[in-house]
Amino acid sequence: MIPLPSAPTYQQLEQPLRFTSAAAAKVRELIAEEGNADLKLRVYIQGGGCSGFQYGFEFDENQAEDDMAVTTDGVTLLVDPLSLQYLMGAEVDYSEGLSGAQFVIRNPNARTTCGCGSSFSV
């Protein structure tokens, strides 16, 4: 019997999460406003919202040993392992349009999303 290969862990994937240049530029601007060059953007998943889960964003100076870090244009995005399970393969972007300016997560794991795009279900 030939063993089946196991699913790759995020450490084995070349790019488990995409952090766009547009998002990195906006984060750089916000970090400059805060006046603390040690800040990184942390993206996380929490229960709530109209679809069951919602995205959260916050600045963090500390990177945990098991955090996944993605650096784009000198700006670092952090994701904890639990949140990464729901964000694997997603893209973090920044968009300015008719509905306003906002960070956008394009998540291939989300089965349904709410109208505002800030909550989802898997």
C-alpha positions as CSV (number, residue, x, y, z in Angstrom):
1,M,0.0,0.0,0.0
2,I,1.4,3.4,-1.0
3,P,1.0,6.1,1.6
4,L,-0.8,9.2,0.5
5,P,1.1,12.4,0.8
6,S,0.0,14.6,3.7
7,A,-1.3,18.1,3.1
8,P,1.5,20.7,3.2
9,T,1.9,22.8,6.2
10,Y,2.2,26.6,5.8
11,Q,5.9,26.3,6.5
12,Q,6.3,24.1,3.4
13,L,4.3,26.4,1.1
14,E,6.2,29.0,-0.8
15,Q,3.5,31.6,-0.4
16,P,0.5,30.5,1.8
17,L,-0.9,34.0,1.9
18,R,-0.5,36.9,-0.5
19,F,0.1,40.5,0.8
20,T,-0.2,42.9,-2.1
21,S,1.9,46.0,-2.7
22,A,-1.2,48.2,-2.4
23,A,-1.9,46.8,1.1
24,A,1.8,47.1,2.1
25,A,1.9,50.7,0.9
26,K,-1.2,51.6,3.0
27,V,0.2,49.8,6.1
28,R,3.5,51.6,5.7
29,E,1.5,54.9,5.6
30,L,-0.4,54.0,8.8
31,I,2.7,52.8,10.6
32,A,4.4,56.2,9.8
33,E,1.3,58.0,11.3
34,E,1.8,55.9,14.4
35,G,5.5,56.8,14.6
36,N,6.6,53.3,15.5
37,A,8.7,51.5,12.9
38,D,8.5,48.2,14.8
39,L,4.8,47.7,14.1
40,K,3.6,44.9,11.9
41,L,0.0,44.3,10.6
42,R,-1.6,41.3,12.3
43,V,-4.6,39.7,10.5
44,Y,-6.7,37.3,12.4
45,I,-10.0,35.4,12.4
46,Q,-12.5,35.6,15.2
47,G,-16.0,34.3,15.7
48,G,-18.8,36.7,14.9
49,G,-20.3,38.7,12.1
50,C,-23.4,37.8,10.2
51,S,-21.7,34.7,8.6
52,G,-20.0,33.1,11.6
53,F,-16.4,34.3,11.3
54,Q,-15.0,37.8,10.8
55,Y,-11.6,39.2,9.9
56,G,-9.7,41.4,12.3
57,F,-6.7,43.7,11.8
58,E,-4.4,45.3,14.4
59,F,-0.9,46.5,14.7
60,D,1.5,44.4,16.7
61,E,5.1,44.9,17.7
62,N,5.5,41.3,18.8
63,Q,5.9,38.3,16.5
64,A,5.2,34.9,18.1
65,E,7.5,32.0,17.3
66,D,4.7,30.2,15.4
67,D,3.3,33.2,13.6
68,M,3.6,33.2,9.8
69,A,5.2,36.4,8.5
70,V,4.8,37.7,4.9
71,T,6.9,40.7,4.0
72,T,6.1,42.8,1.0
73,D,8.0,46.0,0.1
74,G,9.6,46.0,3.6
75,V,6.2,45.8,5.4
76,T,5.4,42.6,7.5
77,L,2.0,40.9,7.9
78,L,1.6,38.4,10.7
79,V,-0.9,35.6,11.0
80,D,-1.2,33.1,13.9
81,P,-1.5,29.4,13.0
82,L,-5.2,29.1,14.0
83,S,-6.2,32.0,11.7
84,L,-4.0,30.7,8.9
85,Q,-6.1,27.6,8.7
86,Y,-8.9,29.8,7.4
87,L,-6.7,32.1,5.4
88,M,-4.6,29.6,3.5
89,G,-4.3,30.8,-0.1
90,A,-6.0,34.2,0.6
91,E,-4.9,37.6,-0.6
92,V,-4.8,40.7,1.6
93,D,-5.2,43.8,-0.5
94,Y,-6.2,47.4,-0.1
95,S,-8.8,48.9,-2.4
96,E,-10.1,52.4,-3.0
97,G,-13.4,52.6,-4.8
98,L,-17.0,53.9,-4.8
99,S,-17.7,52.0,-1.6
100,G,-14.7,53.7,0.1
101,A,-11.2,52.7,1.0
102,Q,-10.6,49.4,2.9
103,F,-8.5,46.4,3.3
104,V,-9.9,43.5,1.4
105,I,-9.4,39.8,1.9
106,R,-10.0,37.5,-1.0
107,N,-10.4,34.2,0.7
108,P,-10.8,31.0,-1.4
109,N,-11.8,29.1,1.7
110,A,-14.9,31.2,2.4
111,R,-18.1,29.5,1.2
112,T,-20.3,32.4,1.9
113,T,-19.6,36.0,2.7
114,C,-21.8,38.8,3.9
115,G,-22.6,41.9,1.8
116,C,-19.9,44.0,3.5
117,G,-17.2,41.4,3.0
118,S,-16.0,41.4,6.6
119,S,-17.5,38.1,7.7
120,F,-17.6,34.7,6.1
121,S,-18.4,31.0,6.7
122,V,-16.4,27.9,5.8
